[in-house]
């Protein structure tokens, strides 16, 4: 089949785009609890509940509209979808910066969720420009870019939050809009017209899109593993700021620092460690190793009492970032070139299901076990849930790997 040849500059632009997106997300993470407490006039455990609902609204829109945008990118190209996504991301942050009520916060999250196809389209872009066998490595570069953004974003967000909890939202919105303008000026199209396919609404239906996985049983099993691990790993963005304030009494600056440490570690792992792990052990064993590290980290965090030890744990926790690119590469190599956008749309929908479930689950568990009148005080309870889910993901990965080997030996 014809291969699309693109310059390294195109891939660098996508990596730069994901870095700025991560910066925007990271900028606001440390201050969301205080923003909700200011608007609602409530305590930390109730703020976590509202934060979970905000994440739920965003993820729900991602689930419903992810396949639509992925299929639109297969029909009209990656460039227009990506630039539109960046533009509305900027509007979302600016709305959150001025929102006087919880209603406007929800409206902003819904708008951002509908158009938030940045990562799905960026991944389809990389699939267009990567040879089979190299995709896990390039997906890892996207993860590294996200990590670099998290080095800069949370650290700056924590510092800016000291000057006003809405300041990071203004900066994040500005970055997203500038990036949209940059893309409008320089971003090339990577999907030639010869490889585009007609848009079909049935493919854009998120439920129909997921149902299509029955035609790809191996991918269906991998998607279930992704779902379980996403629900488990989303414990960090779901309750991290709330948990560290409650358990360690961290300031906004310290929360930002902890996320920056995680970002540095994730970037180092995705750039230097992942490549060597894939070359030496392959995608399946690399994914299994990452899940095992995740389980160990969740179990350790449950019983930590010192904030300094928690900071030292962050580089180890970041090893779990090898799981996503490994599984994603395995799936991308199993579909045709003109189906990459659809695959990434389905992948985004599966992740969205996880991010729909996880915030509601984790924030409600946190609220129950951290409330002033809690029967049992254990704010780390969500990490116990994560350990159980990650263990289930590992067992399923080992089972599917054994089944595939048995089938290939016949």
N, C-alpha and C positions, 0 to 999 in steps of 0.2 A: 504494500500500500504506500501511497505517496506520503512522504514525511514533510512536515512544515519546518523550515529552517528559520530560526529567529536569532537575533543577536543577543549577546550576553547582556547588553544594555536593557533589553526588554525584561529579562528575569530580574535584573538589579532594580528596575523600577517597581516591580511587584513586591520585591522584598522590602524596598523603601516604603511602599504603600502600607504593607502590613505592620512595619515598624511604627509608622505614625499612628495607625489605627490603635495599636497596642498602647502607645503613649497616651492617646486620648482616653482609652478605657482605664489605664492605670492611674491617670491624673485624678479621676473622680472617685476611685475605690476607697481611699482612706476617709473621705469626707461624707459619704452617703449616710452613715448612721447619724451623724450630727445634723445633716440637712433634714432628715426625716424627723428627728427629735425636735428640731426648731419649728418645722411646719405643723406637726401634730401635737406638740407639747406633751410628749409621752416619755416613758422610760426606755432603757436599752432593749429589754426583752420584747416589748411591743414594737419598737422600731425595727427589730429583726423580722417580726411578722410582716410588717408593711414592706420591708425590703424584699422579702420573699415573694410577695404579690407583684411587686414591680418587675422582678426577674421573671416571674411566671407570665406576665403580659407580654414581655419582650420575646421570650422563647416561644410562646404560643403563636405569635405572628411569624416568627422565623419558620416554625413548623408548617404553617399553612401556606406561606408564600415562597419558601425555599425552593421547592421543585418548580414553581412557576418561573422564577427568575433563572434557575439553572437551565430550563428548557428554552427560555427566551434567549439566553446566551448561546445555545446551540443553533438557534434560528437566526439571530441578528448579530451575533458576535459578542466577544467578551467586553470590548471597550465601552460601549454605551451603558451596559448594565453596571459595570464597575464605577464609572464616573457618577452615574445617578445615585448609586448607593452611597458614595462618599459625600455627595451634596446633602442628602437627607440626614446622614449621620451628623453633619455639622449643624443642621437646623435643630436636630434633637437635643444636642448639648446646649445650644443657646436657649431653647425653651426651658430646659431644666435650670439654667442659670437665673432665669427671671421668674420661675414658677412660684406663685404665692400660696398655692393650694396643692393638696395631694392629687386632685383631679388632673391638673396640668402636668404633673410628673408622670401620671399614667398615660396621658395623651402623647407626651414626648416619647415614652418608651414604646408605645404601640406604633407610632410613625416610624421610629428607628427599626423596629422589628420587621415591619413590612418590607422595607427597602434595604435591610441590612444583609446584602448578598456579597459583601466584600470578600470574605474568606472563601466561600464556595466558588465565586468567579475567579479569584486569585488562584485557587487550586486547579480549576479547569484550565486557566492560562498556562500554568506550569505543566499540566498534563499535555497540552498542545505542543509545548516546546521541549519536552523530555522524551528520550528514548525509553522503551520498555526496559525495565531492570534498573533504570536510574531514577525512577519516580519517587521511591521512598527517600532517597538522598535529598532530592529537591524539595519534597514535602517537609523534610527535616529542616531545610533552610528557611522555610516559612515559619516553622516552629521556633527556629533560632531568632528570626526577625521579631517574632512576637516577644521572645525573651528579652531581646535588646530593648524593645519598646518598654517592657516592664522594668528594665533597669532604670530608665530615665523617667518614665511616667509617674510611678508611685512616689519616687523620691521628690520630684518636683511638686506633685500633688500634695504631699504631706507638708512641704515647706509653704506652698501657696495657701494651703488651708489655714495656716497660722494668721494670714492676713484677711481671711474671710472665706467661709465655706463655699461660697458661690464662685469665687475666683477661678478655681480649677476647671469649672464647667465652661467658662468663657474662653479659657485658653484651649481646651479640648475642641470646642466648636470652631475656633479660628484655625487650628491645625487641620481639621478635617476639610474645611472649605478651601484652604490653600492647597491641600493635596488634590482636591477635585479639580481645581484650576490647573495645577501642574499636569495632571493626567489629561485634561482636555487639550493641553498644548503639545504634549510629547508622547502620550501612550499610543503604541501601534496596535493594530488588530492582529490577533494570532490565529483566528479561525478563518481560513479562506472560504470563499463562496462555494467552492466545489465540495467542501466537507460539511456544509450546513444542511440541515434537514428541516422539513416543514414543521411548523408548530402544531402540536396536537394537545387539546385541552385535557384529554384523559391522562396524558403523561404528566401534566402539570398538577393534577389532583394529588395532594400529598398521600392520601390513603391508597389511591390507585398506583402511585409511584412505588410505594413500599410493597404493595401487593405484587408488583412486577418482579420482586426479588425471588418469587417462587420459581422463576425461570433460571435463576442463578443460585442454586442451593448452597454452594460454597460461600458466596458473598452474603447470603442471608445469615449464615452462622456467624460470619465475621461481624456483620452489623449488630447482631445481638450481643456479641462480646463488647463492641464499641459502646452500645447502650448501657450495659451494666457498669463498665468502667467510667463512663461519663457521669452517670449518677453518683458514683462513689467519689470521683475526683472533683466534682463540682462543689464538694463540701468546702473547698478553699474560698472561691469567690462568693459562695452563699453566706458563709458565717464568719469568715476570717476576721474582718474588722470588729464585728460584734464579740466574737470569742476572745480575741486578744485584749480588748478593752475590759471585758468581764474577768478573765482569768489573770491577766498580767498588769492590768491598768495602764496599757500602752497609750502614748500620746499619738496624735496624727503623724508626727514626724517619725516615730518608731514604727508605726504600721507601714508607712511608706518605705522606710529602710528595709523592713523584712521582705516586702514584695520586691524591692530592688535586688536584694541578695538572691532571692529565688530567680529573678530574671537573669542575673549574671550567670548563675549556675546553669539555668536552662539553655541559655545561648551557648555557653561553653560545651555543654553536653551535645546539643544538636549539631554544632559545627565540627567538633573534634571527636567526641566519643561515639556518636551514633554511626558515623561512617565506618569506623573500625569494628564496631559490634556487628553491623550488617555484613561486612566483608568476611568476618571470622565465623559468625554464628548463624547468619541468615535472619530473615524477617520474623519467622515464628519464634525462634529462641530469644531474639531481642525483645519482642513483645512480652513474652513470658517473664523474662528477667525484670522488665519495667514494672509489670503487675506485682511481682513478688516484692520489689522494693516499696511499691505503694502500700501493700498490706502491712509490711513491717513499720512503715512510717505512721500509718493511721493508728496502729496499736501503741506505738511509742508516745504519740501526742496525747493519747487518752490519759496518761499518767504523769505528764510533765507538770512541774509546778514552778519552774524558773524560766523567766523570759529570755535570759542569755542562752540557756540550753536550747530553747525554741529557735533562736536565730541560727545556732549551729546546726540545727536539723534541716534548715532550708535547702542547702546544697544536695543533701541526700534525697529529700523529697522530690527535687527537680529531676532525678533519674527516671521518674515515672513518665516524663514527657517523651520518652522514646516509644511509648506504646502506640500513640495515635499515628505517627508517620509510618511505623512498621505495618500496622493493619491497613492503613490507607493505601500504601504502596502495593500490598498484596491484592487489594480489590481493584486498583486502577489497572493492573497488569492483566486482569481477567475480563475486561470489556473492550469494545472497539473504540477507535479514535472518535467517531461521531457520537459516541454515547458518554463521553467523559463529563460533559456538562450535566447530563441527566444523573450520572452516578454521583457527582458532587452535590447536586441538589438533594438526592436521596440521603447522602451522607449528612448533609446539613440538617435535613429533617430528623434523622435519627438522633443526631446530637441535640437538636432542639427538643425532642421528646425527653431526653435526659435532663436538659436544663429547664424543662417544664416541671418535671417530677422532683428533681433534686432541691431547688430552693424552697419549695413548699414543704417537702419532707424535712430538710435539714433545719430550716428556720423554726418550724413548729416544734421539732424535737428540742432545739435550743431554747425556745421560749418556755416549754414545759419544765426543763431541767435547770433553768437559770432564773426563773421568776422569783420574786421575794418570798412568795408563799409556796415554793416548790416542795413537794413531799420528799423528794430526793434531789439534793443539789449536785448536779453533775453536768456542767456546761459542755464537757467534751463528749457527751453522748452521741452527737452526730458522727464523730469519727469511728465509733463502734459500728454504726450502721454501714459506713463506708468500707470498713475492713471486711464485713460479711459479704457485701456486694462484689468487692474486688476478688475475694476468694472464689465466688461463684463464676466470675469472668475467667479466672485462671483455670478452673476445672473445665469449663466449656472449651477454652482454647486447647487444652491438652487432649480433650476428647475429639474435637474436630480434626486436630493434627493426626492423631492415631487413626481415625477413620479414613482420612485421605491417603495416608500411607498404605493402609490395608487395601484400599481400592486400587491404588496404582500398582500394587504387587500382584494383583490378579491377572 
